[in-house]
Amino acid sequence: MPAEAHECTEATVEKPPIHDQLSLTKVKWSELPSWADEKHHEAVPAFLASCVKLAALKDDDAVGADGHGGQAKQWRRACERASKLKPGDSRAARELFESEFSPWQAAGRGGPVGKLTGYFVQQIQASRAQGGKYTVPILGRPADLVMVDLSPFIPDAHGRRIWGRHDDKGSIVPYFTRAEIRQGVLAAQSLPIMYADDPIDVLFAQIEGSAKAVMADGTTVWLEFAGKNGHKYRGVGGVLKEKGLLSGAYNGTMSGIRKWFSDNPARFDEIADHNPSFVFFKESKLPGAVGSQGVILTPRRSMAVDRAFIAHGTPIWVDTRAPRADTAGTSPWQHLLIAQDTGSGIQGAVRGDIYWGDDAAAAAIGGRMGGEGRYWLLLPHGVGK
């Protein structure tokens, strides 16, 4: 899921904060709720995956869109020590994080409390060939789709990007909308890489930004983000709510939205087309969900953040509540995660999307998660001042 990666869950989409600003307050380790109770070693593999990317940088290279993660050389020692830890040694892992990093409480313009949601890998049933029940095309990236990083042009762009296409005059104009794509505007490019049996699964795969395709021949193909049309995302859950169609069993959770579509298949395009955003995929060379940092995401240890404020690879202590997988309600959830992904719906100084995995439990939790939360950035000494 490179670049903007997945879009956040339908049930939890909110308007992005305007001109947010990150402020950091240095705290003591004892101020992190339940820090002493964590199994710190479980976060080490995810951190080491990010260290591989950091190792490719030169010592003086900036870490993060605006260098807010310091310089690569400031992360070297922590990565080297992490690579030498024995698997399962939580005490040593805790000592590593406490000695190599300082904890900073993050706050936005609205304070330290933000919104934390969850996401997972959508599983789809698919075939290379179109026919029978396999009728829903999954499109690869169009040849005329372009992405422009605004950082070289706007001083405070914070790594923001725009997507579009060149018109006859060579100017970049907005790309085609979801409705236009569905109606065949890209047909001449022959973009389908496979065909799914359920448009609902494909829609949610686009929202999550990745998919696990179980093919008709029994093999598994992982799909990752390859680009998007750049139109502003509008959650279909919000569309259904505006139309007064969410009530009773049709609640605002992912399962409730899915049920409405299942019970009203003839209205799928009508509702889905209200969201002009469209995501393109490619087959992944890696056996798992790939985040925008280019690493395989670790369930319950990877998080998508706004890269305008937080650098990839940053350890983050999260304090929130998470749904229970097998029953209603939520429970306190405090864990150490690594920033390894981004999302077009994940905007703000205190805004995160927790990756839960690719199984049924991940779908049950990730599809229902959305509430208040706080987090603390763990930054190498000398970074964050």
N, C-alpha and C positions, 0 to 999 in steps of 0.2 A: 504494500500500500504506500508507494512513494508519494511525494509532494503533499497535496491536501488530503490524500487518503480517503478514509471513510467519511460519511456524513453521519451525524449523530442520530440516535434512535428517534423515530417518529413521535413517540409519546413524550419526548423530553426536549423538543426543539424550542428554543426561545430566541428572542431578538438579541443579536450580539451587542455587547456593551459598546457605547460610543466613546472613543478616545480614552480607553481605560489606561491605567498606569500602575505598574508594579512597584510596590514598596516592600523592602525587606527589613525585618527586625531580628537581630541576633538574639538567640535564646540559649538556655542551658538544656542539656540532654534530658534532664529530669522533667522539663516542661513539655516534652512530647508525650501525649497520652498513650499509656500502655507500651511505651518503647521497650521497657525491660522484659515484657512478656513475648516479644516478637521472636520468631525463628529466623534470625538474620541470615543464616546460611542459604535460605531458600531464595533470597534475592540476588545472590552472588552470580549464578549462571547468566541471568539477564544482564547484570552489570558487565560481565566479561564479554558478552556479545557486543555491547556498546563500545567496550574498550578496543575491540578489533577495528572499529571505524575511527576511533580517536587515534589509534596507532598509525593510521594512514595520513594523518595531518603532520605538518612540520611543527617544530617546537613553538614557533612564534605565531602560528595560525590561530585565528580567533575561533572560539567554540561558541556556536549559537549565531543566529541571524545578525545580531548587532554586537557580537562579542560579549554578551552578558554572561557567558559561561567561562570567561577568562581566556587563557591561552592553553593550547594543547599540552604544553610542557607542565602545566600545573596539575594535570590529571595523571601524569606518567607513573608516579610513585604508587598511587592508589591502585591503578590497574595492575602494576607489577606485583604488588603484595596480594591482590585478590587472586591472581593466577597461581599463587603458591599455597593457597588455603586448601586444607583437606576437606573433601566433600562431607557435609553433615556436621562440621565443627561450628556450631552456632556461636559459642563463646568467642572463638577467634574472629569470626565474621563481625560480631558486634564490636570487638576491640578495633578491628580495621576501620570500620565506619566512624567510630568515635575519635580515633586518633588522626585520621586523614581528612576528615571533613568537619565543618562547623554547621550547625542547624540554624536556619533562618526562617522565621514565619513569614509567609507570603500574604500580602493584602493588595486589594485593588482599590479603586476609588470608593467602592461601597463597603470597604472593610475586609476583614480576613475570612469572612464566610462567603463561599461561592457555591457553584453548582457542580455536582459530580454525578455522572451517568455511567452506563455500562454498555459494552458492545461485545459481539461474538462473531464467529464465522458462520455464515449462512450455508447450510448444506442444500444442494440442488441435485436433482436427477436430470441427466443430460445424455445427449448422443451427438456424435460427429455429424451424423446425417439427419436431415430434416425429413420428418414423416411420422405418421401415426400420432402418438401423444406428444412427440417432441416437435413443437411448433414455435416456441418462443426463442428468438435469436439472442445470443449474447455477443455483443459487438466488440471487435478489437478497435484500436485507436485509428481514427481516420488520418489519411496522409496530409490533409489540409488543416489539421488542428495544430495550433501554435500556442505556446505558453511564454509569457514575458515576465521575468523577474523585475519588479519595480525598484529594487534597491539602488541600482546605478542611476536611476532618474529622480528618485524622491528621497531626500535625506532621512525622513522618518518613516520609510515604507515598512520597516521591520520585517523584511523578507516576504512581503505580500506579492502575490502573482495574479496575473489576469490571463484568461484563456479566450481564444477567438480564432479567426481565420483571416486570410488576406483577401480583400475584394479585388475587382478588376484593376483598380488603381494602385494596388499595393498597400493600401491602408488596412490596419487590423480592425475588424468589425466583430460584433458578437457572433458566436457560433449558433447553429441551429438549435431550436428548443426540443424538448422531449417529444412534443406532439409532432413537430416537423420530421423528426427522426423516425418516429413510429409510422408516419404516413409515407415513408420511403425516400426522403430527400437524399439519403446516402446509399441508396440501392446500387448505384453504378460502381461503388467502391468495393463491393463484395466483402463486407467486413465480418460476417458471422464466423466465430471460431468454434461454436457448438450451438446446440439447440436444447433448451430446457423444456420440461413438461408442465411448468407452473409459473405463470407471470407474477404471482405473489412472491414466490421464492426469488425470482430475478430482481424484483423491486427492492426487496430487503437486502439482497446481496449488494445492490448499488448503494443502499443506505449505509451498510456496514463497510463497504469498500473492498471486500474480498469474498471468496466463496470456496467451498469444498465440493467439487463436482464428482458425484458418483456416476460413472459412465455406464451405458447400457451393457458394455462388455465386462462390467465388474471392476474395472480399474478406477483409480482415484486421480483426479487432476485438480491441482490447486490453482486458483485464479487470483491475481492481484491487480491492483489499481494500475491503469495505464494512461489515464487522462480523464478530463471531464469537459463539458461544454461551457462551463464558467457562468451559467445562469444562476441566479440566487435560489438557494434551496428553499422549498416550501413543503413542510411535512404534510403528508396526506391525512395524518391524524387530526391536524388542525383544520384541514378542509372538511373532513367528516363532522367535526365538532361545530364548525360554522353553519353547516347545513342541517344541524340538529339530528344527526344520524347516529350519534354515540350515546347510548343509554342501555341500561340493563347489562346484558352479556357483552354488548359492544362498548367496552370501556376504552379509556385512552391508552391502555398498555398495548404492547406489540401483539399479544395474543388476541386482545379484543379487536384490534384493527384487522388482524388477519382473518378473524372469524367473520367480520362484516364483509370483507372481500369474497370469502368463500361462499357466503350466503347470497351474495349479489354479484355474481361473475359478469353479468351483462353490463355492469356499470364500472368495471375496472378502469377502462381507458378514460372514461369521463372524469373520474376522480384523480387518477394518476397524472393526467395531463395538466392538472392545476399546478403540479410541481414541474417547472420548466427545466430543472437541473437533470443532467444525464451523465452517467459514469461509464467509461469504457474499460475493458479488461484485457489482460494478457495472461498467458499461461506462465506460472511461476516455475523457476528452476529449483526452488527450495521447497522442502516438504513441510509446509506450514504457512500460517498467515504472516505476511511480511509487512512490517511497519515502514513508515516514511524514512526512517533512519537506514533502511535496507537490511534489517536483521529480522530473524524469525521471532515473533512475539511470544512471550512466556505467559501462559494463563495465570491470572491473578497477581502478576508481577510486572506487567507492562501497562503503560498508560499513555493515552494521547493527550497532548497539551497544545496550547497556543504557542507556536515557536517564535512569536513576536516577543515573548517574555521569558520562555524557558528553553534552554539548550537541550538537544538530544543527548541522552546519556546521563542526565542529572538524576541522582537518587532523590526520591520524594517520599516523605512520611505523610501518609493520608489518614485522616480522621473523619469518618462518615458513618452512614448506616447502609446496609445492603439487604436486599430481599433474601428470604430463605428459599432454597430451591424447591422444597417439597411441601411448603405450606404458606399460608398468608402471613403478612407482617414482615418486619425487618429486624435486624440485630446490629449492634455496634460493630464497626469494621475498621480496625486500625492496623495498617500494614505498610511495609516498605516496598515501593514500586520504582521502576526506572522509566524515565520519559523516552519513549521510542517511536512515537507515532504522532500524527497530527490529524485534523479533520476540519472540513469547511464549516461545520457547526460548532467547533470547539474554539471559541473566541473569548478571551478575557484573561486577566491576570490570575484569577482563581477559578479556573474552569478545567475540569479533567474528565476523561472518558476511560474507564477501566476495562481492560481486555480480559474476558472471562474464559475464552477457549472455544472449542468447536463441538462440544457434546451437548446432550439434552439439558444437563444442569446449567451449562453456560447460557443456553438460550433462555431458560427459565429465569435466571438471575439478570443477565444482561438486558433482556427485553423488558424488564420491569423496573430497572434501577433508575432513579432520578430524584435527587434531593439535595439538601444542604450538606456542605462539608468544608473542611479546612485542610491545608497542607503546609508542610515545611520543606524547603529546599535544602539538600545537603550539598554544600559547595566546598571545594578544596580551600584550604587556608590561603588567604590573600585574595579570594574571589568573593564578591558580594558586598564589598565595602562601599 
